[in-house]
Amino acid sequence: MPRLLEFLRGNVLVMTVCECVMRSTIDIIWPFLSLYVLELGGSYQTIGLIMSGASLGSLILYPLGGYIADYQGRIKLIGYMTFVYAVALLITGLGESWQWLALGLFFLNLTTFYWPAIQALIADSIPPRQRGIGFAVIEAIPTGFGLIAPVTGAWLINSLGMRTAMKGLFLGSFIIVSVLALYRLKFLKETVENPKKLDLSPRGLLRLVAKSYSGVFKVLSEITRELWKLSILVTILVFSASFASNFWVVRATQIIGLSVQEWAMVILASGIVGVILGIPAGKIIDLISKRRVAGVCVILGAIFSFLFLRVSTFNEVLLLAIAAATVDSFLNPSLKSLFADLTPRSIRGRAMALVGGGGLNLMRNVYTNSLLVKLFQTAGTFLSGYVYGLEASLPWLILSSTMLAVGLGFLVALSDPGTPEE
């Protein structure tokens, strides 16, 4: 095991600690966000509008993050923007209406343009031969620390009421993430050699934004055919998943009949599976074809997504969540490893910002790391409330059929990387 985890030092160790802390703030709020919108007087369509607006916010400055990460370096961008992210959490929690929540989430996601720098930093810091287990560990250990978060959130909601609990959770997250920003600035080490200084005056920032968009799109010619195919497959996957991502909890509580506490237990069980399987799954991914692992996992995910329409009790939902979490444990590290293996270090920040992909946690959420995928996630999320309102089973029918096609695409259309990029 010590040799197996020899990469868990330096930046990787620091970012793993950071993710452990960050997950406690995310997993205590986000599982209940759709229910919070409904509590504030929103509708199913409002959920889709708010979440798509948040996704749109993250789109606007994403190329800027990739550009700065490649030219000025990763660390200052990550540290300073983590603090701005904390302030955005505070602002989001201050409101009393879904309109304020919508504005807060838009601003919160606007600050996340530093995420490509995080992905590039981690990819830089993990040896190519250990990327499968590396990304698995970085996902599994924080998941373990975040296990109790949704249960705690559900208990607070039950004890204090939805509005009071959520406002308090946003405030607590602001304090925690502010400390986290200082920790990142102190302990992370730069991986970009001879980083350039950028003009951050108001006029310089305008030029920088324009330059970042042109710089990111210039990298198009350096993106290989296989990286394009991978990005397109993941984009389709995330687009279909975005129809259901904000409505798993809504269907579970309003149609299946679970309580908020029972849904929190489902998320807890999923997290436990992720922790147990994370390291073994990463080790397996490094030994076999990441492409085939991803393809099989996506096909299994299609089956589980369809079965969510057939479950009717807490025990059935729980068993399905455990099966889905098993798939997630293999799927997400394999996707991240594939992107890292196919992306040269010199353009990694910009490439991650443009086509860097994403993934999903079945029965919980989707995540995106690039402009292309976020664009389609925004569109899918915008439509999701209308689709769910039209027919409550339709999001999962779309998801399951699309996942089946995407899984076959991984197995048939995509090739395994030759020599992984450093």
N, C-alpha and C positions, 0 to 999 in steps of 0.2 A: 504493500500500500504506500509506504513512503516514496518509493521510486515512481509509483503510478501517479502520485500527486506532486512530483518534483516541480511542476510549473506553478504550484500554488504559493507564490511568493511575489514580492514586488508589487507591480501594478495589479496583477491578477488577484492577489490577496486583498489589497486595498479595495478594489472594486467589488470583490465578493462580500467584504464587510459592509460596504456601502449599500449593496443590494439587499443584504439582510435587514438593514435599518429601513431602507426605502420600501421594501415589501410590507413592513408593518403598517406604514401609512397608507399604502395603496389598497391592501387586502382588507382593511378595516372599513373603507369607504365605498370602493367601487362596486362590490357585489350588490349593494343596496341603492345604487344611484338611480336606477330606473324607477324603483318604488318611491324614492324621494321626489322625483319629478311628479309622479301621480299625487303624492301627498301635498305638493305645492299647488295643485289644481290643474296640472297638465293632463294631456290625453296621450293615447298611443302615438298619435301623429306628432305631438309635442316632444316625446322621447326621441323620435327619429330626427326631428329638426334640431334639437339641442345637441345631440351627439354628432350629427353631421356638421353643425356649426363649429363644434370643438375640433373635429377632424380637419375642417377647412382652416382653422387657425394654425394648426401645426404645419399645413402645407406652405404657407406664405413665405416663411423665412428658412425653410429646410435647406435649400441650396446654399444659403449663407453659412450655415453650420458646417457643411461639408467643405466649403471653400476655405474657411478659417482653419479648420482642422488640418488641412493639407499644407497651408502656407504659414500660419502663425503658430501652429501646434495645437495639441489636444487639451492640455491641462488647464490653462487659464479660462478657456471657453467653458469647459466642464464645470470648474469651480464657481465662477462668477454667475453663470446661468443657473446653476443649482440654487443659489440664493434668490435669484429673481423668481424661479419656480416656487420657492417657499412663500414669497410675498403673494404670488398669484393664488396659492392655496388659501391664504388668509382672506384675500379679497373675495374669493368665491364663497367662503363660508359666512360672510357678513349679511347676505341678502335674506329677504323674506318672501321672495316670489320666484317662480320658475324663470321669469324673464331675467332677473338678476343672476340666477344660477347659469343661464345660458351665456350671458356676457362674461361671467367669471370663468367658466370652462373654456370659452373662446380664448381669453387672455392666458389662461393656464397652459393651453396647448400651443399658443403662439410662442411661449418660452421654451418649448421642447426642441428647438432646432439644434440644440447641442447634442442630441442623442446619436447622430451619425459619428460624432467624435468619440463617444463612448464605445460604439461598436468597432470603430477603427482601432482605438487604443487596445481593446481586449484582443482583437485579431492580431495586432502587432506583437502582443506580449505572450501569446501561446504558440509553442512550436508546432509546425504543420502536422507532425506525426501524432500529436496529442489533442488536436482540435475537437474531436468528437467528445472525448471525456472532459476536455477543458470546458466547453460550453455546457456540458451536462452538469458538471460540478457547480459552475457559476449559477445555474438555474436551480439545482437541487438543494444546495445549502441555504440560500435565501428562502426557498419555499418552506424549509423546515422551521426557520425563525418566524415565518409569517403564518404558521398553521393556526395559532390561537386567535389571530386577528379577526377573521369573520365571525367566530363564535363570540368574541368580546363585543364586536360591533352589534351583533344581534341582541346580546344581553342588554347593552346600553339603550338600544332602540326600544326594547320591551320595557325597560325600567323608566326611561326618561321621556319616551315618546320620540317619534321619528325626527321632528324638527329640532328639538333641543339637542338630541344625541348627535345628529349630523353636523350642526354648527360647532359643537364642542370638538368633534373629531377633526374638522377642518382646522380649527385653532391649534389643537395638539400637533397636527401634522406640520403646520407652519413652524413651530418651535423645533421639532425634530429635524426637519429638512434643512433649516438654517444652520444647525450644528453640523450637519452632514456636509454642507458646502465648505465650511472651514476645514474639516477633516480632509476633504478631497484636495484642497489647495495646498495643504501642508505635506501630504504624504505621496501623492501621485508624482511619477517621474515622466518627463517628456520623451516620446519615441520618435519625434520628427527631428532630423539632423539639420542644424543651422536654420531654425525657424525664422521667417521674415517678420519685420515689424510692420504693422498695418496702421494707417491713419484712421483714428477713431473719432475725429471731430465730426460735427453734424454733416458738413459737406463731404467729408471723407467717408462717412457711413453710407451716404446715398450712392457715392461712387462704388463703394464696396459691395452694396447690394446688387447693383447693376453688373459689376464685374463678376460677382459670384454666380449669378444666373448664366452669364455667357461662359464662365469658366467651367461650370458643371456640365453644361450642354456640349462644350468642346470635347469633353471626355467620352462622348458617345462613340467616336471613332476608335477608341481604345478598348471598348467593351467587346469581349469575344462573343461569338455566336452562341456558345453554350451558356454563358452568363445571361444573355438575352433570353434564351429559352427558359432557363430557371426562373428568371424574374417574371416572365409572362405567366408561367404556371402558378407561381405563388400569388401573383396579382389576381388571377381568376379565383384562386382558393380564398383569398381574403375578401374579395368582392362578394362571393356567395355567402361566406360566413358572417359578413356584416349585416345581412338581413335578419339573422337570428341572435347576434351577439348580445343585444340589449334586452332580449325578450325571453331568455332562458328562465330567469327568475320570475318574470311576469306570468309565463305559462305555468311554471311550477307552483306558484302561490294561488293564482286565480282560477286555473283550470284543473290541475291535478289535485290541488287542495293542501299543499304543504304550508306550514307556518314559516315565518321568517327564521325562527330558531332551527327548524328542520332543514331548511335550505342552507343555513350556515354549517350544519353538520355534514351535509353533502359536500360542501366546499372543503371542509376540514378533511374528510376522507380522501378526497382527490389530492389534497396537499400531502397527506401521509404517503400515499402511493408514489407521488413524485419524488419524495425524499428517499424512500426505500429503493426505488429503481433507478434514480438519477445516475449514480456512479457506475453500476453494472451496465446500464444502457449505453452510457458514453463509451465504456470500454469495448462493448460489442460493435458500436458504430465505427470505431477506429479500425476494427479488424475486418469488416466486410464492406460491401458497397453502400455508401451513404445514399446514393440515388435509389437503390432498391428498397432500403429501409424506409425512405420517405414515401415511395410509391405504395408499398404495402400498408403503411400506417394511414395514408390518406384514404385508401379503399376501405380499411376497417372503420375509419372515422365516418365514412358514408353510411355504413350499416348502423353504427351507434346513433347517428343523427336521426335516421329514420325511426329507430326503435324508441326514441324519446316521445314520439307521437303515440306510442302504444302503451307506455307505462302508466299506471294509475294509483300506485301506492308509494309510500316513503321508501320501503325496502327495495322496491323495483328501481326507483330513481337512484338510490344509493348504490346498488349493484352496477347499474349502467354507468354511473359516474366513476366508479373504480375501474371499470373496463376502459372508459374513455381516457382516464388519467394515465393508464398504462400505455396507451397509444401516444399520448402527448409526450411522455418521457423519452420516447425514441424519435418522434417526429421533429420536435423543435431543435434539439441539438444537431440533428442531421441536416436540417435546412440551414442553420447558421454556419455549420462547417462547410457545406457546399459553397455558400457565398464567399466565405473566407478563402477557400481553396482556389476559387476561380477569379479572385480580384487581386491585381498587383498592388503591393504596398504603396507605391508612389502615387496612385490615384485612388487609394482605398476610401479616403474621407469623402471625396466628390462622388465616387461610384456608389458608395453606400447611401449617400444622400439622394442620388438619382434613381437607382434601380436596386437598392439594397435589400429589398424583400420584406418579409414579415413572417407571421405564423399565427397559430391559434391554440387556445386551450379549450377543448370541447366542453360545452356546458358552462363556460365561464366568459371568455372574451377572445378578441383578436388583438394582435399587436402589429404595428407597421414601422418600418425603418427607412422608408424612402418616399420620394416625391411621387413616383409612379403608382406605388401601391396605395399611398394615402389618398391619391386622387380618386381611385376606384372605391376605396373604403368610404370616402365621403359620400359618393354617389349612392352606394348601397345602403349606408346608414340613413341618408335622407329619405330613401324610398321605403325603408323597413317599417316605419310606423303605419304607412298607408297599406303596405302589403299585409301586415299583421291585422290591421283593422278590417281589411277585406275578407280575409280567411285566416284564422288563427293557426292553421297547420301549414300554410303556404311557405313561410320562411324555411322550415325544415325540409320540405319537399325540394325546394330550390337548392338548399345546402347539400343534401344527400346525393341528388342526381349529379350536381356539379363536382362534388368530391370524387365520385366514381370515375368521371371523365378525366379529372386532373391526375388521379392516382395512376390510371392507365397511361397518361401522358408522361409521367415520371419514368415508368417502366419501359416505354416504347420509344419516345421521342428524345429523351435526354441521355447523354453519354456521361460516363464517369470521368472525373478530371484525370489528366495524365499525371504530371508532376505538380503537386500543390504549390501555390504561390506562397512565398515567405511571409 
